[in-house]
Amino acid sequence: LKLQFLYLIVPRECHPAINRGRFVVLGGRMLRATRVFRDRAALPPLRDALRVYLVTDDAFAGDLVDGVRGCIAGGVRCVQVRLKSCTTAEYVDLAKEVVRLARPHGVRVIIDDRADVCLAADADGVHVGKGDLPAADARRIIGPDRILGVTVYGDPQRVVAAVDAGADYVGSGAVFPSSTKTAAPVNALPTIAALRGTLAALPRPVPLVAIGGITPDNARCCIDAGADGVAMVSGLLRAAPGVAPHDAALARARAALQNVAAAA
């Protein structure tokens, strides 16, 4: 017997979110568990999926679905849905659409900041940073089986704290200036090497993802510096005039994966 929904009445003291096997139970007196639609254990290792990691942005919201399709067709295996200028309902709807596109291809979908959107869309995880939901609280809400990513802003102490809080991977903080990270340093590649050293000394050395101003052309130097993967926004989604967003994203994703593979 397969259940689509499960409702439970629990005491008030049992409010924190719980994850139980194939069902995710949301906090409250009446809890609803949403069915997990595939066996996550059958997916490729997270470290491999993060080699080229698409992060969306409001600047590309109009063509976002086509861009995501193109990246997936080009070989991207992890997508972060990050939107700052929309309602919660719009965020959930778009996240569900991305999950619907990604899941048949074994592509993981991570939600920026919003654990509630992650659970509502049955996404694979959540990513948090400075000023967002604290990492330990995010882990408690999404449960042990979903992915937790944490931005560490080039700070080794934040790396240790993130891993202690249950992070499955860490984001470096901005490596190069970009349209979304204008205050970034000109070149933070030495920071990547320092963060790699911190992770290597930990009992659980999770993957390190470089982000900020990264393009298919400079992705390889980030891997050479010690990153396990690279996250890109405009580096994957920006299309030249007259080029369809899907086609531009597909070509950029293929180029990025080729350059990252050359560094392996």
N, C-alpha and C positions, 0 to 999 in steps of 0.2 A: 504494500500500500504506500503510495507516494502522496504526501500532503503538500498542497500549494501554500496554505497558511496555517499557522498554529497560534491559538490564543491561550494565554495563561493569566490567571489572577494570582498575584503574589503579594506578600506583605510589603508595607512601605519601606522597610529596611533593606529589601532586595532590589531597590531602584537601579543601581549601577548596571550598565549594559553587560550582557553575558553572551559568550559565544559557545554554542554546544554543537559540535559535529557539523552536520549539514544545515543547521538552522542558526540564524543570528537573531537574538532576542533583544529588542530595544527596551530602554528603561521606561519605567512608569508602573502604575498599578495594573493596568491591562497591557500586556506585552504582545507584540506581533512579531512572529519569526518569518523572515522571507527565505524562500528556498534558494540554495546555492545551485546555480544552473550548470556547473561543470566541475569536474574533478581538477582542482588547482594543482594537485600533486603531479598531474600529467604534463604540466607546462614545462618549458625549458627552464633551467636555473635562472634566478633573478639576475645574477651577475651578467649573464649572456643577454638577457632582455634589455638591460640598461646600457648596452654598448652605444646605441644611438637612441635618445629618449626625447620624444616630442613634448614640448610644453606649449599650450595654447595661450593666446592673449586676446584681450578685447579689440586690439587694433585689427585683428584678422577675423573678428566674429562673423562678419557677413559671409565669408567664404570658408568658415571653419570646417564644416562637414566635408566639403570637397577636399580641403587640405588634409584632413585626417585620412580620408580614403586614399589619397595619393601617397601619403607617408606609409600607410599600411601596405599598399601595393609595392612600394619601394623597399620594403623589408623591415620597417620599424616595428618593434615588438613591445614597446611601452609608451603610453600616452598619458600625459598629465593634463586634465581639464582644469584650467586656471582662468577664472573670470572674476573681475572686480566690480563691474558696472552693470549688474543685472539683479533681478529679484531672485529670491530663493526658488520660486516656482520655475523661472526660466533656467536657472542653474540645474535644477533637477531634470528638467525636460531635455536639456542639451546633454547632460551626463548620461542619461538613459539612451539617447541616440548614439552617442559615442560607444557605449557599452554594446549596444546592438550591432554596430558596425565591427567592433573589435573582436568580440568573443568568438565568432566562427573561425577566426584566423589565429587564435591562441595569443592574442595581444592583451597585455595587462592594461587596465585603466586605473589611474590614480587621480584622486580629487584634491585640489589645493585647498588646504585649511579646513574645509567644512566636513566634519565627520558625519553630520546629519545627511548631507547630500550624498556622501559615500554610501551610507546604508540604504538610503531611499532608492538610489540607482543600482544597488547591488554591484558597486564597483569593487575593484580589487584592493584598494587601500587609500590612504590619505597622506598628504605631505604638509608639514607644518614648518613655520619659521618664526622669526622674531615678531612678537606681538600677536601671534596666532594662538590657538588652543595649545596649552603645554603638552609636550610630547607624551608624558606619562598619562595624562588624562585622555589624550587621543588613543593611546594603546588600550586603556581600560574600556573606552567606548566601542572601539571597532573590534575588540577581542584579539585573541592570539593568532588567528589564522589569516588575517588580512595584513597587507603590507603597510609599514609605517616608514616614511622618509622624513628626514629632518635636515634643514639647512644649518650649517655650522659657522658660516661667515669667516672662514679662514682661521678659526680659533680652536686650537687643540683641546682646550678644556671643554668646549662645547661638544667636541667629538666624543669625549669620554662620557659626558652627561647624556648625550643622545643615545649612545649604545646602552648605557645603564637603564635608560627609560624604555628600551625595547625597540630602538630603530633597526630596520632591516637594511637601510642604506643611508648615507649622508650626502648632502649636496654641499659643494665647496664654498658657495658664495661666489660673487662675480669674479671671473678671471680676466675678462677684457670689458671695456665700456660697451654699452649697447643702447638701443632705443628704450629698453625697459630698465636698464641699470646704468644711468648716466654718470653716477658718482663713483663708478668702479675704477680701480687703478688701471694704469696703462697696460700692465702685464703682471699678473699674479701667479705665473707658473711656478715660481719657487715655493709659493704657499701650498700648491698641490703636493709637492714633494714632502713638505713638512707634515701635512695631514696624513699622507701615506705612511710616514714613519710612525705617527701616533697610532694609527689603526693597526699597523703590523705588530705593535707591542701589546695589543689587547687580546684577551682570551677569545673574543668573538670579532674578528676583523671584517666588518661588513663592507660591501662595495662603496666606493667613492665615485661620485658623479660630478664632473666639472660643468659649470654653467656660467653664462654671461658673455655675450659677444662672440659666441662660438659659431663657426660656419663649417661647411664641408672642407674648406681649405685649411683651416687651422685646427681641426679636430685632432689630427694625428699628434701634434705637439703636446696636447693635453694628455693623451694616452702615454706618450713617451715620458711625460713628467710624473706619471704615477696614477692617473685616474683610471678607473675601470670602465667608465663610460662618459659620454658627453650629452648634455641636455641642450636643446636648441629651440628657439622660438622663431624669429625671423630667418634664421639660418636654414630652416626647413620650409617655412610658410610663405616667405616673400616671393612674389611672382613679378617678373618683368612685364612692362606694358604689352598687352596683346597675347600673353601666355596664360592659359587656363590655370587656375589654382591647383587643380588636381595634377596636371602635367608638370607644373613647376615643383610641387612637393615630391612627386614620384622621382623626378630627376635628381633633386637635391638629396633625398633620402638615399638613393643608390650611390651617389658620389660620397656622401658621408660614411656610409658603411664600408665602401671600398677603401677609403683613406684610413679609417679606424682599423680595418683588418690588416692593412699594410704595416701598422705599428705593432701588431701582436707578435 
